[in-house]
Amino acid sequence: MTELYNTAAPKKAANLSVNSDLLRKSRDLNINLSATLERALKEELSKREAAQWVEENRAAIKSYNEFVEQHGCFGDEFREF
């Protein structure tokens, strides 16, 4: 499986707008904003790439499911459950 993103890529500054109360409360609790944002972006990227993969492969998935419905799965005759 390929990496989701290059974890060794250099850091880059970015300007963001954040709800002021959320920012204040986060700072009060010493939450590392950069690390938290990176985690959130990684999760969102993973979800979206998975959804994109499903969409791109929808026809193949449908075809495979139809094949299995008609012919069963390879090795079905050996199952004991």
C-alpha positions, 0 to 999 in steps of 0.5 A, a space after each residue: 500500500 502506498 503512503 497517504 502522504 510524504 511524512 518527511 516533507 518539510 513543514 510549511 507555514 499557513 494562515 488559518 482563520 479559527 473560531 476565537 473561543 475555540 482557539 483560546 480554549 485550545 491554547 489554555 489547555 496547551 493543545 498543539 495546534 499544528 499536530 492536531 491539525 495534521 492529525 485531522 487533515 490526515 484523517 480527512 484525507 484518508 476518508 476522502 481518498 477511500 471514498 474516491 477509490 470506491 467511486 472510481 472502482 464502483 463498476 468493478 465492485 458491482 461486477 465482482 459482487 454479481 459474479 459472486 452472487 451467481 457463482 459463489 466465492 472461490 473455495 466455498 466448497 471447502 468452508 466448514 462454517 
